[in-house]
Amino acid sequence: MGLPWKRWGETDIMLALAWEQYEDETCPVCGEWIVECRDELTDGRWQVETVTDFAQAALDDYREQYGSEAMSGQLLALTLLKDGEAPRDGGGYDPERARAAYAQMRERLGLPDEPDDGA
């Protein structure tokens, strides 16, 4: 066929079929197995538990401290610190520093300057 990648082997096909079956048998609303979450025999036996997503909590704290302003294409990335490693100030989000780094990258890549948006 002239495709830039090799054809799928048997393992690739089996994994794709397994993923499709998993999606078909998992409830898109609650994430539980459909045969369990929609079974009348389980009515009244489900319990909601509160858990903390500590990675999301770190992102929320960062946005609260530094704001949510971001340049086009900029992402906030999470790093799991080693046990006992102290968090360090990543410098926070500095819009001017980010704009300067973005302009340097565009120049290095030979891309034209973007029009000033007045920010």
C-alpha positions in Angstrom: 0.0 0.0 0.0 3.0 2.3 0.3 2.1 3.4 3.9 4.9 4.9 6.0 4.3 2.4 8.7 4.2 -1.4 8.8 1.0 -3.3 8.7 -0.5 -4.3 12.0 0.5 -7.7 13.3 -1.7 -10.2 15.1 -0.8 -8.7 18.5 -1.8 -5.2 17.3 -5.1 -6.5 16.1 -5.8 -8.4 19.3 -5.0 -5.4 21.4 -7.3 -3.2 19.3 -10.1 -5.7 19.6 -9.6 -6.0 23.4 -9.7 -2.2 23.8 -12.9 -2.0 21.7 -14.5 -4.7 23.9 -13.4 -2.9 27.0 -15.0 0.3 25.8 -18.2 -1.5 24.8 -18.5 -3.1 28.2 -17.7 0.0 30.3 -20.4 2.6 31.2 -19.5 5.9 29.6 -21.3 7.7 32.5 -19.8 6.1 35.6 -16.9 4.1 34.3 -18.1 0.9 35.9 -18.8 -2.4 34.1 -22.2 -2.1 32.4 -23.3 -5.6 33.6 -22.8 -4.4 37.2 -23.8 -0.7 37.2 -27.1 -1.4 35.3 -28.0 -4.6 37.1 -31.1 -4.1 39.3 -29.6 -6.5 41.9 -26.9 -3.8 42.6 -29.5 -1.1 43.2 -28.8 0.5 46.6 -25.4 -1.2 46.9 -23.3 1.5 45.4 -21.4 3.9 47.6 -19.8 7.2 46.5 -16.3 7.8 47.8 -14.4 11.1 47.7 -10.8 10.8 46.6 -8.2 13.5 46.0 -6.4 13.9 42.7 -3.2 15.4 44.1 -1.8 16.2 40.6 -5.0 18.2 39.8 -4.8 19.9 43.3 -1.2 21.1 42.4 -2.5 22.5 39.1 -5.3 24.3 40.9 -2.9 25.7 43.5 -0.6 26.9 40.7 -3.4 28.6 38.8 -4.6 30.3 42.0 -1.2 31.6 42.8 0.0 32.6 39.3 -3.2 33.0 37.4 -4.4 31.1 34.3 -3.0 33.5 31.6 -1.1 31.4 29.1 0.5 31.9 25.7 -0.9 30.0 22.7 0.4 26.5 22.8 1.7 26.7 26.3 0.9 23.8 28.6 1.4 23.3 32.4 3.3 20.0 33.0 3.3 18.0 36.2 6.5 16.4 37.6 6.2 13.8 40.4 9.0 14.7 42.9 11.2 11.9 44.3 10.4 10.9 47.9 11.8 13.6 50.2 12.6 16.1 47.3 11.4 19.6 48.2 9.2 21.4 45.7 11.0 24.3 44.0 9.5 27.5 42.7 9.3 27.1 39.0 9.5 30.9 38.7 5.8 31.0 38.4 4.2 32.1 35.1 5.8 35.3 33.9 4.0 36.5 30.8 6.9 38.7 29.7 9.4 35.9 30.1 7.1 33.5 28.2 6.6 36.0 25.4 10.4 36.5 25.1 11.1 32.8 25.0 8.3 32.3 22.4 9.8 35.1 20.2 13.3 33.5 20.5 11.9 30.1 19.5 10.1 31.6 16.5 13.3 33.5 15.4 15.4 30.3 15.8 12.9 28.4 13.6 12.9 31.2 11.1 9.2 31.9 11.5 7.8 35.4 10.9 7.0 37.7 13.8 3.4 37.5 15.0 1.5 40.8 15.0 1.4 42.5 18.3 -2.0 41.9 20.0 -1.5 44.8 22.4 -0.7 42.6 25.4 
